[in-house]
Amino acid sequence: MSDYQLFIDGQYCEAVSGETFATLDPSTGESLGTVAKARPEDAARAVDAARAAFDDGRWSFKRGSERAAILSAVAKGIKDRMPELADLESRDSGATLAKAKGADIGGAMFWFKTMGEFATRLDEPEPLPQTIAPGPSYNFLKRDPVGVCTAIIPWNFPLQMASWKISMALAAGNTIVLKPAPETPCTAARLGEILAEAGVPDGVVNIIQGPGPGTGEELISNPKVDKVSFTGSTEVGKQIMQMAAGTVKKTTLELGGKSAQIVLDDADMELAVDGALYAIFFHAGQVCTAGSRLLVSEARHDEFVERLVERAAAITVGPATADGVTMGPLVSQKQLDTVLGYIETGVKEGATVATGGERLTGDGLDRGFFVAPTIFTDVTPDMAIAQEEIFGPVLAVLPYTDPDDAVRIANGTRYGLAAGVWGSPAKAIKIADRLQAGTVWVNDWHLLNPKYPFGGYKQSGIGREHGMLGLLEYTEAKHVHVAIDANRRTHRWFDMTVPRA
């Protein structure tokens, strides 16, 4: 029996094939256990369970206030298991314990609680403007659940992203099949038990672990699925759009980023330096909103880089569960190779390594996937390290001549997920207005909130997550028109086709 089974129709079970795979601790390279390996037939089983659960109304017929009570119970269930879940998240994903407790487990609780509150807003229809032409009527907008949703998430925030997708789908009255990334399946698998204990009916949430090819394709192309929500790379997002088009499914895509930080000359140096480092080195840069490009004026460039290098030395890299560690490993050998490849490319293209630039070994790090916090200078906007998403602890510092030049460089990529400005709010907000990004922070970074929408411009995605905008992505809008005068004589427009005798 595998250590982490599939969760289908309210029950834990093995894959039909009986296949399993190992999940590794990226701090040590050692196995955390075996995981049931879902194949297309398992994905189809999960979709069938979700379809049956939606169609019979066991969840979709509940009022938002009823769903809210259960979602609140899920949040409590996560809170009650915080130590266990934080330790598991840290060992499976390489998140430091501080991140696992605060961002991952704390975030999961926050999302379920908030989406429960938002669910109650869907109970009452929204009145629309009255009209008297061609006949008097009153009109309202009702939000219905989409139906069966499937969600595919990446490996950087396993429990938090599972909670994002599930909480929004459930708040709107949908059923869902979630596929976690094969690199980080553990906490999502445990979530099934918490959902069941909180009172989520069987079949409403199904969680299957397995590879993208085959399993993921079934979740996207199955005609019984009504909506697909994906978080991951832009390249995979394009493939998902193509597969979903065959059955004209609704899609929400939260994709890659190459987020720019702009430091204005009036920025507070202490805040901007530490903030810039947090923006890129939080979770070893494995964040879609990572501030991987830092734009500093030519006048302040050298001083700022000197401070960056000095403060970067305060970052402690080590095993994710170790005391005092502030940056853990990359998630896998594959990601380690990718990041080291980009560092090599940066050097070949003429950029200068100001600090870092190598794999860390020794002191117990040899078996893990550790890279030193890396800062590049002498970077030009056309270099690969300034254009492509690295998803690792690599910062490219670029000089700018004036604010117009900074905006031009910041907007000069195919991405538009996030951006940020360090400086006086009055000046920073004016710059923020010109940035092509779905989220812009001013004197802060990485702070997402279930109350506010999140998503990208350009090739960073389609649609929004979170907030009412995100919740409405999981609904269908139904306009209802009610004639005030239900008399045939006053319905003169009928005469165009059926003249009165």
Legacy VTK file of the C-alpha trace (Angstrom):
# vtk DataFile Version 3.0
C-alpha trace
ASCII
DATASET POLYDATA
POINTS 501 float
0.000 0.000 0.000
1.326 3.460 -0.887
1.910 6.057 1.808
-0.125 8.667 -0.086
-3.174 7.361 -1.897
-5.617 8.882 -4.345
-8.742 10.481 -2.863
-11.756 9.686 -5.062
-15.443 9.849 -4.150
-14.675 10.367 -0.479
-12.359 7.368 -0.160
-8.608 6.870 -0.241
-7.614 4.266 -2.826
-4.761 2.940 -4.899
-4.376 3.642 -8.613
-6.118 1.145 -10.914
-2.709 0.087 -12.269
-1.260 -0.334 -8.776
1.682 1.856 -9.806
3.457 4.127 -7.328
6.269 6.650 -7.391
8.590 8.115 -4.760
8.499 11.683 -3.502
11.818 13.120 -2.312
12.949 15.516 0.375
14.908 18.137 -1.619
17.055 18.970 1.400
18.447 15.437 1.567
17.489 13.698 -1.669
15.914 10.925 0.418
12.476 9.403 -0.150
9.548 10.644 1.931
7.386 7.731 0.877
5.527 6.189 -2.028
2.614 7.829 -3.812
-0.191 6.188 -5.793
0.406 7.063 -9.448
-2.789 8.133 -11.194
-3.235 7.317 -14.851
-5.958 8.485 -17.279
-8.374 5.811 -16.044
-8.016 7.172 -12.490
-8.581 10.706 -13.723
-11.743 9.532 -15.496
-12.950 7.847 -12.280
-12.415 11.072 -10.368
-14.246 13.120 -12.999
-17.170 10.687 -12.932
-17.388 11.049 -9.144
-17.313 14.840 -9.405
-19.930 14.788 -12.178
-22.321 12.651 -10.159
-21.817 14.788 -7.068
-22.551 17.969 -8.995
-25.546 16.683 -10.915
-27.416 15.327 -7.893
-27.057 18.658 -6.086
-25.463 17.359 -2.883
-23.235 20.458 -2.949
-24.456 22.712 -5.759
-27.964 22.953 -4.274
-26.680 24.215 -0.930
-26.975 27.913 -0.217
-23.774 29.898 0.039
-24.301 30.279 3.769
-24.375 26.479 4.156
-21.217 26.079 2.107
-19.566 28.825 4.162
-20.009 26.892 7.410
-18.281 23.841 5.955
-15.440 25.880 4.437
-14.886 27.469 7.840
-14.688 23.972 9.336
-12.025 23.075 6.740
-9.994 26.109 7.838
-10.225 24.924 11.451
-9.198 21.410 10.453
-6.071 22.785 8.782
-5.288 24.906 11.839
-5.632 21.919 14.148
-3.028 20.036 12.104
-0.613 22.902 11.573
2.507 21.285 13.123
2.060 18.058 11.141
1.242 19.805 7.870
4.050 22.368 8.207
6.646 19.671 8.797
5.355 17.627 5.856
5.227 20.651 3.562
8.758 21.607 4.496
10.143 18.132 3.857
8.284 17.641 0.583
8.738 21.058 -1.035
11.893 22.460 0.556
10.004 25.348 2.157
11.581 26.657 5.324
9.522 25.982 8.426
8.811 29.705 8.730
7.380 29.759 5.208
5.496 26.506 5.695
3.803 27.725 8.864
3.158 31.305 7.828
2.617 31.319 4.079
1.555 27.744 3.345
-0.522 26.515 6.273
-1.554 29.994 7.361
-2.468 30.876 3.792
-4.520 27.708 3.324
-6.562 28.549 6.421
-7.031 32.141 5.279
-8.273 31.115 1.822
-10.885 28.659 3.059
-12.154 31.104 5.666
-12.339 34.030 3.228
-13.942 32.102 0.386
-16.531 30.859 2.860
-17.363 34.480 3.632
-17.529 35.312 -0.081
-19.840 32.343 -0.774
-22.674 34.040 1.092
-22.576 36.921 -1.399
-23.777 34.571 -4.136
-27.065 33.755 -2.393
-28.954 36.846 -3.489
-29.439 37.835 -7.157
-27.995 41.119 -8.367
-30.658 43.625 -9.515
-30.127 45.070 -12.995
-31.354 48.458 -14.283
-35.098 48.655 -14.885
-36.469 49.230 -18.359
-39.832 50.179 -19.902
-38.895 49.547 -23.545
-40.301 47.801 -25.427
-42.285 46.662 -22.404
-41.782 47.092 -18.669
-39.738 44.370 -17.001
-37.526 43.788 -14.049
-34.211 41.998 -14.537
-31.644 40.393 -12.320
-28.358 38.540 -12.573
-27.912 35.172 -10.911
-24.616 33.376 -10.495
-24.754 29.620 -11.026
-21.832 27.229 -10.428
-19.974 26.203 -13.565
-20.152 22.480 -12.803
-17.215 20.090 -12.687
-13.863 21.853 -12.373
-10.408 20.394 -12.743
-7.320 22.057 -11.311
-3.650 21.424 -11.975
-1.116 23.061 -9.662
2.694 23.409 -9.538
5.145 22.334 -6.872
6.141 25.608 -5.220
3.116 26.163 -2.916
1.485 22.718 -2.728
-1.033 23.088 0.095
-1.702 26.773 -0.401
-2.438 26.410 -4.120
-4.574 23.337 -3.510
-6.532 25.468 -1.059
-6.800 28.335 -3.559
-8.384 26.142 -6.204
-10.577 24.023 -3.948
-11.890 26.877 -1.800
-12.963 28.967 -4.785
-14.570 26.044 -6.586
-16.492 24.990 -3.474
-17.536 28.503 -2.506
-19.261 28.856 -5.882
-21.018 25.463 -5.571
-18.867 23.408 -7.941
-17.244 20.020 -7.612
-13.558 19.577 -8.393
-10.745 17.189 -9.268
-7.309 18.446 -8.199
-3.996 17.186 -9.541
-0.999 18.247 -7.430
2.466 18.329 -8.958
4.181 14.919 -8.758
7.170 16.544 -7.026
5.049 17.684 -4.051
1.976 15.481 -3.527
1.969 14.953 0.241
0.013 17.772 1.873
-2.609 17.886 -0.864
-3.194 14.182 -0.308
-3.692 14.814 3.412
-6.195 17.557 2.614
-8.783 15.004 1.495
-9.117 13.703 5.041
-9.576 17.209 6.426
-12.262 18.025 3.862
-14.196 14.860 4.672
-14.034 15.510 8.421
-15.320 19.058 7.864
-18.442 17.755 6.126
-17.634 18.092 2.430
-19.809 15.392 0.796
-18.248 12.430 -1.003
-17.288 13.113 -4.608
-17.303 16.897 -4.266
-13.504 17.063 -3.995
-11.228 14.458 -5.567
-7.409 14.562 -5.380
-5.220 12.490 -7.669
-1.427 12.468 -7.908
0.224 11.618 -11.171
2.137 12.818 -14.221
0.909 15.595 -16.491
1.033 13.615 -19.739
-1.965 11.329 -19.872
-3.461 12.074 -16.470
-3.495 15.832 -16.895
-4.716 15.545 -20.462
-7.707 13.511 -19.321
-8.624 16.197 -16.797
-8.482 18.853 -19.511
-10.153 17.091 -22.439
-12.809 14.988 -20.665
-16.215 16.208 -21.955
-17.735 15.860 -18.469
-15.476 18.685 -17.237
-16.806 22.242 -17.462
-13.828 24.334 -16.339
-10.062 23.978 -16.110
-7.912 26.032 -13.746
-4.156 25.791 -14.208
-1.183 27.377 -12.491
2.199 26.732 -14.075
4.428 27.616 -16.985
3.327 29.632 -19.995
4.377 26.850 -22.349
2.129 24.280 -20.645
-0.644 26.877 -20.385
-0.672 27.215 -24.162
-1.078 23.450 -24.528
-3.949 23.461 -22.032
-5.746 26.194 -23.988
-5.513 24.083 -27.109
-6.808 20.934 -25.403
-9.639 22.762 -23.633
-10.761 24.360 -26.898
-11.999 21.012 -28.200
-14.951 21.136 -25.815
-14.990 24.955 -25.362
-14.242 24.766 -21.649
-13.848 27.794 -19.451
-10.186 28.190 -18.527
-8.311 30.171 -15.918
-4.566 30.279 -16.488
-2.049 31.731 -14.036
1.259 31.400 -15.832
4.861 32.574 -15.787
6.394 35.869 -14.809
9.552 37.924 -15.065
8.611 40.576 -12.576
10.451 43.885 -12.478
11.308 45.858 -9.363
11.923 49.569 -9.957
13.918 51.463 -7.342
13.243 55.196 -7.515
15.904 57.621 -6.346
13.811 58.686 -3.353
13.347 55.117 -2.094
14.252 54.286 1.480
17.539 52.410 1.071
17.085 49.982 3.959
13.547 49.047 2.929
14.348 48.758 -0.771
17.498 46.651 -0.332
15.946 44.125 2.015
12.674 44.202 0.084
14.444 43.534 -3.205
16.235 40.537 -1.708
13.004 39.188 -0.211
11.302 39.632 -3.590
13.767 37.306 -5.331
15.142 34.968 -2.650
11.901 34.082 -0.833
11.485 30.299 -1.290
14.743 30.261 -3.273
13.138 32.277 -6.070
10.677 29.481 -6.858
7.726 31.856 -6.985
5.833 33.014 -10.065
5.871 36.587 -8.763
9.591 36.586 -7.918
11.144 40.008 -8.484
13.843 38.622 -10.727
14.699 41.905 -12.486
15.873 44.852 -10.388
15.990 48.238 -12.085
18.143 50.886 -10.383
19.040 54.339 -11.674
22.568 54.799 -12.990
23.173 57.335 -10.217
22.431 54.872 -7.408
23.392 51.610 -9.126
26.830 50.960 -7.640
25.861 51.899 -4.091
22.715 49.799 -4.272
24.516 46.722 -5.599
27.119 47.027 -2.865
24.361 47.032 -0.235
22.579 44.122 -1.931
25.698 41.955 -1.830
26.351 42.894 1.782
22.804 42.067 2.896
22.602 38.880 0.798
25.322 37.466 3.028
22.785 37.485 5.878
20.665 34.867 4.106
21.237 31.443 5.666
20.911 28.575 3.183
20.379 25.080 4.476
18.027 22.145 5.054
14.466 23.395 5.145
13.647 22.111 8.621
16.870 23.294 10.268
16.778 26.095 12.833
17.780 29.518 11.558
17.591 28.650 7.855
16.052 31.435 5.767
16.427 29.900 2.295
16.001 26.218 1.553
16.803 24.052 -1.462
15.422 23.958 -4.964
12.708 21.365 -5.360
14.543 18.784 -7.482
17.674 17.834 -9.372
15.928 18.922 -12.566
15.288 22.399 -11.212
18.844 22.593 -9.881
20.181 21.801 -13.359
17.883 24.419 -14.908
19.007 27.173 -12.551
22.708 26.345 -12.883
22.237 26.345 -16.660
20.833 29.878 -16.570
23.710 31.052 -14.386
26.162 29.630 -16.919
24.253 31.320 -19.741
24.345 34.658 -17.929
28.122 34.494 -17.635
28.492 33.498 -21.300
26.326 36.438 -22.382
28.583 38.883 -20.546
26.859 39.438 -17.211
28.959 39.602 -14.049
28.309 37.505 -10.943
28.408 39.946 -8.017
27.738 37.203 -5.477
26.762 33.532 -5.486
26.584 31.724 -8.797
27.355 28.221 -7.600
25.868 25.065 -6.149
26.358 24.791 -2.414
27.863 21.622 -0.971
29.500 20.651 2.290
28.071 21.158 5.783
25.410 18.557 5.098
24.243 20.094 1.824
25.833 17.603 -0.573
22.766 15.428 -1.145
20.337 18.347 -1.434
19.634 20.779 -4.253
21.110 24.044 -2.986
22.173 27.136 -4.932
23.706 30.243 -3.404
21.728 33.479 -3.631
23.000 34.883 -6.924
23.142 38.503 -8.095
24.146 39.489 -11.629
25.283 42.940 -12.745
26.219 44.210 -16.226
22.903 42.801 -17.441
21.234 44.125 -20.590
17.479 43.813 -21.223
17.925 41.355 -24.092
19.871 38.732 -22.114
18.227 35.379 -21.312
18.526 36.035 -17.567
16.526 39.260 -18.092
13.868 37.747 -20.352
13.234 34.147 -19.313
11.689 32.821 -16.126
14.441 31.039 -14.192
12.432 30.031 -11.105
15.450 30.098 -8.873
17.501 32.441 -6.640
18.935 34.543 -9.460
18.599 38.338 -9.551
19.441 40.415 -12.629
20.281 44.066 -11.843
19.775 46.502 -14.717
20.562 50.254 -14.729
18.108 52.819 -16.111
18.595 56.431 -17.157
15.252 57.963 -16.130
11.767 56.790 -15.063
10.583 56.510 -18.666
13.502 54.202 -19.409
12.678 52.133 -16.313
9.070 51.663 -17.426
10.198 50.722 -20.928
12.572 48.049 -19.594
10.041 46.764 -17.068
7.355 46.314 -19.740
9.802 44.830 -22.229
9.000 41.130 -21.753
6.210 38.784 -22.831
5.149 38.509 -19.187
2.957 40.717 -17.025
2.183 38.883 -13.801
3.554 41.241 -11.164
5.796 44.243 -10.642
6.810 46.600 -7.861
8.092 50.070 -7.164
10.260 51.185 -4.254
9.952 54.904 -3.550
7.707 57.646 -2.222
4.066 56.583 -2.692
3.147 59.666 -4.746
5.843 58.982 -7.347
5.642 55.195 -7.122
1.903 55.063 -7.832
2.394 57.146 -10.985
4.952 54.582 -12.168
2.656 51.714 -11.129
-0.076 53.119 -13.387
2.195 52.599 -16.393
3.329 49.044 -15.642
1.784 46.162 -17.587
1.199 43.783 -14.700
-1.786 42.296 -12.920
-0.408 43.033 -9.447
1.853 45.965 -8.597
3.291 46.366 -5.123
4.475 49.706 -3.798
7.109 49.354 -1.059
6.247 45.687 -0.535
6.368 42.328 -2.309
4.768 38.869 -2.497
1.740 39.781 -0.395
-1.308 38.081 -1.893
-4.686 38.049 -0.201
-7.822 36.006 -0.922
-9.832 39.231 -0.780
-8.039 40.775 -3.771
-7.737 39.533 -7.383
-4.547 38.029 -8.774
-3.586 37.261 -12.364
-1.504 38.451 -15.261
-1.321 40.578 -18.377
0.049 39.316 -21.703
1.438 35.753 -21.606
1.183 35.567 -17.830
-2.344 34.270 -17.986
-6.064 34.539 -18.580
-8.635 35.414 -15.937
-8.137 36.104 -12.264
-7.793 34.127 -9.051
-8.963 35.335 -5.620
-11.297 38.104 -4.583
-14.794 38.352 -6.000
-13.320 38.547 -9.495
-11.613 35.202 -8.940
-14.684 33.619 -7.382
-16.857 34.740 -10.286
-14.523 32.843 -12.656
-16.092 29.730 -11.103
-19.640 30.811 -11.968
-21.896 31.227 -14.973
-23.821 34.496 -15.238
-27.553 33.999 -15.800
-29.688 36.986 -16.751
-33.377 36.599 -15.837
-35.973 38.883 -17.506
-39.445 39.057 -15.919
-42.226 40.891 -17.758
-44.155 43.119 -15.374
-47.274 43.072 -17.584
-48.105 39.463 -18.445
-50.890 40.390 -20.892
-50.864 39.302 -24.540
-52.405 42.577 -25.697
-49.467 44.615 -24.418
-46.872 42.298 -25.985
-47.084 44.112 -29.321
-43.732 42.795 -30.535
-45.263 39.334 -30.807
-47.312 40.758 -33.708
-44.188 40.872 -35.894
-44.387 37.086 -36.140
-47.846 36.114 -34.919
-50.341 38.917 -35.790
-53.291 39.193 -33.441
-56.655 38.232 -34.918
LINES 1 502
501 0 1 2 3 4 5 6 7 8 9 10 11 12 13 14 15 16 17 18 19 20 21 22 23 24 25 26 27 28 29 30 31 32 33 34 35 36 37 38 39 40 41 42 43 44 45 46 47 48 49 50 51 52 53 54 55 56 57 58 59 60 61 62 63 64 65 66 67 68 69 70 71 72 73 74 75 76 77 78 79 80 81 82 83 84 85 86 87 88 89 90 91 92 93 94 95 96 97 98 99 100 101 102 103 104 105 106 107 108 109 110 111 112 113 114 115 116 117 118 119 120 121 122 123 124 125 126 127 128 129 130 131 132 133 134 135 136 137 138 139 140 141 142 143 144 145 146 147 148 149 150 151 152 153 154 155 156 157 158 159 160 161 162 163 164 165 166 167 168 169 170 171 172 173 174 175 176 177 178 179 180 181 182 183 184 185 186 187 188 189 190 191 192 193 194 195 196 197 198 199 200 201 202 203 204 205 206 207 208 209 210 211 212 213 214 215 216 217 218 219 220 221 222 223 224 225 226 227 228 229 230 231 232 233 234 235 236 237 238 239 240 241 242 243 244 245 246 247 248 249 250 251 252 253 254 255 256 257 258 259 260 261 262 263 264 265 266 267 268 269 270 271 272 273 274 275 276 277 278 279 280 281 282 283 284 285 286 287 288 289 290 291 292 293 294 295 296 297 298 299 300 301 302 303 304 305 306 307 308 309 310 311 312 313 314 315 316 317 318 319 320 321 322 323 324 325 326 327 328 329 330 331 332 333 334 335 336 337 338 339 340 341 342 343 344 345 346 347 348 349 350 351 352 353 354 355 356 357 358 359 360 361 362 363 364 365 366 367 368 369 370 371 372 373 374 375 376 377 378 379 380 381 382 383 384 385 386 387 388 389 390 391 392 393 394 395 396 397 398 399 400 401 402 403 404 405 406 407 408 409 410 411 412 413 414 415 416 417 418 419 420 421 422 423 424 425 426 427 428 429 430 431 432 433 434 435 436 437 438 439 440 441 442 443 444 445 446 447 448 449 450 451 452 453 454 455 456 457 458 459 460 461 462 463 464 465 466 467 468 469 470 471 472 473 474 475 476 477 478 479 480 481 482 483 484 485 486 487 488 489 490 491 492 493 494 495 496 497 498 499 500
